[in-house]
Amino acid sequence: MAQVSELGITGGTTFYIGDINPTRHYPKHTHLAGGLMYRYNFNEHYAVRLQGLYGKLEAYDRESDEPLQQLRNLGFRTVIFEASAVLEINFFKYRGIAKDSRNWTPFVFGGLAYFHYNPQNLLNDTWYDLQPLGTEGQTIGSGDGYSLNQICIPFGVGMKFAITKKVDVQLEWGLRRTYTDYLDDVSGTYADNVTLAEQAGPLTALLADPSVLRTTGLNTGRARGDSQTRDWYQYSGITISLLLTRFTECDAIWDKMKR
């Protein structure tokens, strides 16, 4: 059996789902994203795709329709650098030589990805990195805070089309289930704001609780986010790839022998 290799570019949009932006706010703050991909087709049904992706995520409580979110007044932005390896399963025989092969197919995919992020928020016209500040008290007592390098599970569905003998076009919709709740720097409870100001600095105290309740002490110990959930993000896009090799007559002969 001959295997088929492809090299291509991908472009689309990213979207964040988490404590600051529930799914009902889609498509607010979708951002352009893009990257490169390499696909190795084992046969007409199975392929492995390696992909590098660059995107952006952001959301702000002040834009919510919920009064409590507006009162909390948190927000963030971050760029995402993702490297993934996924298995693709085509529903139909795709791009083969056999008579029952097709030049289009739906497919599903799933795999594993590494991503790097760095949440920031705006204060007085300046963007500040939130992770080093420890807005939920993580850095008090020489703590390290959460990691900016994480893994996630990418999965989704799509369609493939063989436009020419050498060019493929792929449409896909995919979710990323992360293993962090700090994509947006929001997860647990409010730390005591006075303690934050004294031990982590006044900047940390301001960004940890920008609500009108900050100076009252009423938020201390209250839920700042939902620590029982994890953050997600989505990538939807189109990929154009060039075949470096292609299935040959040998593949059709091998397919007949198996049957």
C-alpha positions in Angstrom: 0.0 0.0 0.0 1.2 3.5 -0.9 0.5 6.2 1.7 -0.5 9.8 0.8 1.2 12.8 2.4 -0.2 16.4 2.3 1.1 19.8 3.3 -1.3 22.7 3.7 -2.4 26.0 5.4 -5.4 26.5 7.6 -7.4 29.6 8.4 -10.5 30.3 10.5 -11.7 31.7 13.8 -11.2 31.0 17.5 -13.7 31.4 20.3 -13.4 31.1 24.1 -15.9 29.4 26.4 -15.4 29.8 30.2 -16.3 31.7 33.3 -16.4 35.1 31.6 -18.0 34.1 28.3 -20.8 31.4 28.5 -21.8 29.7 25.2 -24.9 31.8 24.8 -22.7 34.8 24.0 -21.4 33.2 20.7 -20.1 34.7 18.4 -18.9 37.7 20.4 -15.1 38.0 20.3 -14.4 35.5 17.6 -10.9 36.1 16.2 -9.0 35.2 13.1 -6.6 32.3 13.5 -4.3 30.4 11.2 -1.5 27.9 10.9 0.2 25.0 9.0 -0.6 21.4 8.8 0.8 18.1 7.6 -1.4 15.0 7.0 -0.3 11.4 6.5 -3.0 9.2 5.0 -2.6 5.5 5.9 -5.4 4.6 3.5 -8.7 6.0 2.2 -10.3 5.9 5.7 -7.6 6.8 8.3 -5.1 9.7 8.5 -3.0 11.5 11.1 -2.8 15.2 11.0 -0.1 17.3 12.7 -1.0 21.0 13.0 0.4 24.3 14.4 -2.2 27.0 15.1 -2.0 30.6 16.2 -5.1 32.4 17.5 -6.5 34.8 20.1 -9.2 34.6 22.8 -10.8 37.3 24.9 -13.9 38.2 26.9 -15.1 40.9 29.3 -17.8 40.9 32.1 -18.8 44.5 31.2 -20.2 43.2 27.9 -22.4 40.6 29.6 -26.2 40.8 29.8 -26.0 39.5 33.4 -25.9 42.2 36.1 -23.8 40.0 38.4 -21.1 39.6 35.7 -21.2 43.3 35.0 -20.6 43.9 38.8 -17.7 41.4 38.9 -16.1 43.4 36.0 -13.3 40.9 35.2 -11.8 40.4 31.7 -8.9 39.0 29.8 -7.2 38.5 26.4 -4.6 36.0 25.4 -2.9 34.6 22.3 -2.9 30.9 21.8 0.0 28.8 20.3 -1.2 25.3 19.7 0.5 22.2 18.4 -1.7 19.1 17.9 -1.7 15.6 16.6 -5.1 14.1 15.7 -6.5 11.0 14.1 -9.0 11.6 11.3 -11.6 9.0 10.3 -13.2 9.4 6.9 -16.8 8.0 6.5 -16.3 7.1 2.9 -13.3 5.8 0.9 -11.6 9.1 0.0 -9.3 9.8 -3.0 -8.7 6.1 -3.8 -8.4 4.4 -7.1 -11.2 1.9 -6.5 -14.5 2.4 -8.1 -16.3 3.0 -4.8 -13.9 5.8 -3.8 -15.3 9.3 -3.6 -13.8 12.8 -4.1 -15.6 14.0 -0.9 -16.3 12.7 2.5 -17.4 13.7 6.0 -15.0 12.9 8.8 -14.5 13.1 12.5 -11.2 13.7 14.4 -9.8 13.6 17.9 -6.4 13.7 19.5 -4.0 15.5 21.8 -2.6 19.1 21.7 -0.2 21.3 23.6 -0.9 25.0 23.9 0.7 28.1 25.4 -1.3 31.1 26.6 -0.8 34.2 28.7 -3.9 36.0 30.0 -3.7 39.8 30.3 -6.1 42.5 31.4 -6.3 46.2 30.9 -5.9 48.8 33.6 -5.4 52.5 32.9 -4.6 51.9 29.2 -1.9 49.4 30.0 -2.1 45.6 29.5 -0.8 43.5 32.4 0.2 39.8 32.5 -2.1 38.3 35.1 -0.4 34.9 35.8 2.7 36.4 37.6 0.5 38.6 39.8 -1.5 35.7 41.4 -4.9 37.4 41.3 -6.4 34.7 43.5 -3.5 34.7 46.0 -1.5 32.0 44.2 1.8 33.8 44.6 1.4 34.6 48.3 3.9 32.6 50.3 6.3 32.0 47.4 3.7 30.2 45.3 4.3 29.6 41.6 0.7 30.0 40.3 -0.7 28.1 37.4 1.2 26.9 34.4 1.0 28.8 31.0 1.8 25.5 29.2 -1.1 23.1 29.1 -2.6 20.2 27.1 -6.1 19.8 25.7 -8.2 17.4 23.8 -9.1 18.6 20.3 -12.1 16.9 18.6 -14.7 17.7 16.0 -16.2 17.1 12.6 -15.7 18.2 9.1 -15.9 17.7 5.3 -13.1 17.0 2.8 -13.3 17.8 -1.0 -10.8 16.7 -3.7 -10.8 19.8 -5.8 -8.2 18.5 -8.2 -5.8 15.5 -8.3 -3.4 17.5 -6.2 -5.5 19.9 -4.1 -7.8 19.2 -1.2 -10.1 21.6 0.7 -11.3 20.7 4.2 -13.9 22.4 6.3 -13.9 21.7 10.0 -15.5 22.6 13.4 -13.6 21.6 16.5 -13.6 22.1 20.2 -10.6 22.0 22.6 -11.3 20.6 26.1 -8.5 22.0 28.2 -7.3 20.8 31.6 -7.0 24.3 33.1 -9.6 26.6 34.6 -7.2 29.6 34.3 -7.3 30.3 30.6 -9.2 33.5 31.6 -7.3 33.8 35.0 -10.6 33.2 36.8 -11.3 30.0 38.8 -11.6 29.9 42.5 -12.5 32.4 45.2 -11.6 36.0 46.0 -8.6 36.4 48.2 -8.6 39.1 50.9 -7.9 42.3 49.0 -6.0 44.0 51.8 -3.7 40.9 52.1 -3.2 40.9 48.3 -2.3 44.6 48.3 0.2 44.1 51.2 1.9 40.9 50.0 1.4 40.8 46.2 1.2 44.6 45.6 -1.6 47.1 44.9 -1.6 46.3 41.2 -2.6 42.7 41.9 -5.3 43.9 44.3 -6.8 46.1 41.6 -6.8 43.5 38.9 -8.0 40.7 41.2 -11.2 42.6 42.1 -12.1 45.6 39.9 -15.7 45.7 41.2 -17.2 48.4 43.3 -17.1 46.0 46.3 -13.3 45.8 46.3 -12.8 48.2 49.2 -15.7 46.8 51.3 -14.2 43.4 51.9 -17.5 41.7 51.1 -16.0 39.6 48.3 -13.4 37.9 50.4 -14.0 34.1 50.2 -16.8 34.4 47.7 -16.7 32.6 44.4 -14.7 34.5 41.8 -15.3 31.7 39.2 -16.5 28.1 38.9 -13.6 25.9 40.0 -15.6 22.8 39.2 -15.4 23.4 35.4 -12.6 23.7 32.9 -12.2 26.3 30.2 -12.7 25.4 26.5 -11.9 27.1 23.2 -13.1 26.4 19.6 -11.5 26.5 16.2 -13.5 26.5 13.0 -11.8 26.9 9.7 -10.9 25.9 6.2 -7.7 24.1 5.2 -6.2 23.9 1.7 -3.6 21.2 1.2 -1.3 20.0 -1.6 -0.8 16.3 -2.1 2.9 15.4 -2.0 2.1 11.8 -3.0 -1.1 10.1 -4.1 -2.8 6.7 -4.1 -1.8 4.5 -7.1 -3.2 1.5 -8.9 -1.3 -0.7 -6.4 -3.7 0.5 -3.7 -6.7 -0.6 -5.8 -5.2 -4.0 -6.3 -4.4 -4.4 -2.6 -8.0 -3.4 -1.8 -9.4 -6.1 -4.1 -7.0 -8.7 -2.6 -8.3 -7.9 0.9 -11.9 -8.5 -0.2 
